[in-house]
Amino acid sequence: MSCGAGQRFLRAPRRLWSFYRGTEQRHTGTDTGRTVLPLDLSQTLDLDQDLPQTLDLPQDLPQTLDLDQDLSQTPDLLRTSVRPQTSVRPSSSQSGGLNVFDRQMKRRQRQWAAAQSDAAQYDYIREEVGSRVADRVYDVARSFPLALDLGCGRSFIAEHLTKDVVEQFYLTDISPNCLKRLRPSEIPARCVLADEEFLPFKDDTFDLVVSSMSLHWVNDLPGALRQVWRVLKPDGAFIAALPGGDSLYELRCSLQLAQTEREGGFSPHVSPFTAVTDLGQLLGRTGFTLLTVDTDELQVHYPGIMELLSDLQGMGESNCAWNRRSLLHRDTILAAGAVYREMYGNPDGSIPATFDLLYMIGWKPHDSQAKPAKRGSATVSFGDLSKISSTTETR
């Protein structure tokens, strides 16, 4: 397992910076068609205010969307039954593990975000991460007849790949709106409405499984990895990226300090993330071999905290933890903006938002894969290396 780190910078879209002069005022051009959040907020800021209370969403999984071709023509790929999602928070004993996130709320958030007329303006982070996942697919010197994109969103990985690498894609997501508004790709794709935790495919189906910016909202990450391992063919590859570590630590600290000062205590407004040290262990315990885990740091600069919060909502990345508070008081959000700028602000008046991106690659075991030699089978001792070098110099 290898681990490396790098840092790259992005500047938030130009729509956030028009006529920006180092103040908190946000200006958007008339081409966006999106209502902005004014600075003179009401008494409270409802982080879920734009989400409808009810959506006519399918409840039973799996379901298929007739976007390119109906999956009923190839029913041998699908399992006969899949555990349905629940909209009621189960206890830890009932769910068999941690239950941190409200999956129905996350589905509603993604549905709302994908339905906006300017949804493409909020895809800049997903586009960047999707291209990096595609680069890792290109690094594998082989082609994949059948691949699965887990939590594809609007398909940010397939657009960077060619038919020579992946011959056919199956795209899954919990949001029908995402699957109906896919980005163009030359690879034939079929869409399945499915949850990352309950994949409706038979065992040993796919040659490649990829995922980008999706698995950090899964309640049972070890269970999701077992699902991936199950649907992969022997010698199949799993390549994924998700935010983790100290992602958005600036926003987290600013909100905590501001809420503590204004309200006498704080509640979590940024969801918990997976640590990089845990990924390798999870992959190994699941049964993957030839593991690779590496990290990358992506930093995006925004005019102010309101632009950051608005873009997170537009991405469908608002907090959906069960213990979240959907309301932020006006004084708290203004204080958080001041703290953010004072502690982390740039000389030009902008503020950075850091995303720690975790990449993982694992392979399902196969007899053709390289295996470590048995203990005690070595014929040369490390202690003899100095003798070998000295002998070479003498010659």
PyMOL commands that set and color helices and strands:
alter all, ss='L'
color gray80, all
select helices_A, chain A and resi 14-16+71-73+75-77+92-95+103-115+119-122+124-138+158-160+176-180+215-217+221-231+249-263+276-286+305-314+330-344+382-394
alter helices_A, ss='H'
color red, helices_A
select strands_A, chain A and resi 7-11+44-46+63-64+147-150+169-173+189-193+206-212+232-244+289-302+327-329+351-363
alter strands_A, ss='S'
color yellow, strands_A
deselect
rebuild
show_as cartoon
